[in-house]
Amino acid sequence: MQKKIACGLFLIVTFGNSSLAQEPYAPQSDDQILERLPKTLSLNRDRMASIREKLAADPSNSDLASAAALGYIKMGNTESDPRFYGYARSAISPWWDQESPPASVIKIRAKLKEKDHQYREAITDLEGLLKDAPDDVQASIEIINLYRVVGDYEFARESLQRLATQQDKNATMIASIPLMAATGEAKSAYDSVAEFSATAESKSTTGSVTDGILPWATAIQGDIAASLGMFESADAHYRKALSIDGGSIHLKRTYADFLLDHQRPAPVMQLLAEHENDNGCLLLLAIAANRLGKKGLAADLKSKLLVRFKEIRLRGSLPHGRFESRYELELNENPEKALEIALENWKLQKEVRDARAVLESAVLLKNYVAAKPAIDFIKQSGNEDVALAQLIRTLEQQQ
């Protein structure tokens, strides 16, 4: 059965049956080898090998443990492989439960908690760190972002004010732009980052500080342009960002989301073809295959995704609520379950996609009451995202 969301943002076409998914494989013994991994999947292989060797000889050295953990996190980000985050946690395990571990460990612990969507716990870690090291710029950027993710905008602004006193313009911009975009200042945020990008490009030299920020700045221009309904500009920004940093899985996933919003599933298949190991990419590939009518492929991708969710639960965690809700909505055609998951996820994080998960399910169910907390939050924050605005209008008309 085919259903249309009134705002026309996406078309739900589902195929296959979740019961076809295979069960996660359980090894017969602790000694059984499941997969042989390369020593590292990065260009820093020799450096990582050296760090691991030194850490094995001196396991109580927190600096070495932190260096190893940071290397694993970078590899996990590059490969979108959560196993590396497990390796990172293992590296700092002697200090994991300590109340006051070394600062380097606190930062990594907070990052790993963030990866596991334990945002409040990560904030607690970083607040403790900043009490002792208020000039830690990276920790300040991280905590502002976390406050934004959970929707505590006042705390984010207070932290931003503290960061601004450190006279680091690039750091302040990186922290402020996403916050402005979420709280009624999207156009100002877009203009500010556009000015920065133009200046950085004109002065750019290989290896400069601004070179490292340019991919982020260009991509967030795309995000803000899309939120304001400037779709042609958004597409151009995303393409430019990919030309600068074509290896970013996060960027590819964001652009794929944009393409699906605008009924362009075909390029998604090519864009994400090599990234099935990333759950978000796998979800988008399944949705794109559905919309293209590739029934066999869609069923296969859906089956893989369900196995991933089961594996995450076997590890004692929960699948990303944003992904699982969309899976239920668009691939299982189950808006009731999708809304249930989306509302639970909404308690943890309140970014645009989290809000859309709630509103899109509620629209199909004509359930304004369930969506009202999200609607009230969006209106109070001043968020200007055109997709959210259209969904809210639809829900209000359904009352």
C-alpha angles and dihedrals in degrees: 000000000000123000131185128209108226094235091057093230096130142004118222114216116163133191135171134032126267089221088073091068117112121241117252110266116250118203118235095227142005089253096057114113111225100176138352110229126198113253088253136347096218140081088253093071096127093046092049092047089053092049092049091050092051092045091052088056094044108026093166092062105109093191092057091043091051092048091051092046092049090051091052092049091053090050091048090052093047096046096030086229115145092200089078090058087056089052089050092053090048090054093057096033095117089064100033097102098035117117094218111024121163115294093249090056093047091056093050093044090052091049092050091048088051090051087054090049092248090137099158092051090049090051090052090053094049095044088055091049093049092053088064097032108029091165094061100122097188093050089050092052091048095051094047089053092048093050088051092050093053092043099247093136097164092056089046091054092048090052090047091054090053090050092049091061089065091070095229102140096185093050092047091050093048090052098041104046098068090044093051091048091055097046109052100284100092096129092050089048091051093049092047096051091043090055091048092049093050092049093045093050092050092051098033120134124175110276095013122142092248091053088066093052097044097083091051093045093049093047094049089051085060092049094050094043090052092049090053094049094253091134101163090050091047092053091050092050093050092049091049092049090052090051088056098041109016092164097064110114091190091055093047091050091050092050091046089054089052092050092051091049088057097046096255104128097149097073089047090067092057096039095055100028094113097043107070089125088073111081093213092051091046090054093050091047090053091049092048091049090051093052091048091053094243093148099175095046092044092052091049093050092046090052091051091050093052090051089052091053091050091049091052090053091048087057089056097255135102127245116255103281092219091056097041093048091052090046090056093044102044104024104030096032089224108136092169092060091039091055092047091054093042092054092051090049090048089064089062105039138010110196121138095268091050090053091047090053089059097041098044092053091045091052092056090048094041086230107151093162094060091049096045097095090054092044092051092048093050093050094046092049092052092232109176101196107144094212092055091046092054093048091050091050090051092050092048090051090051094059 
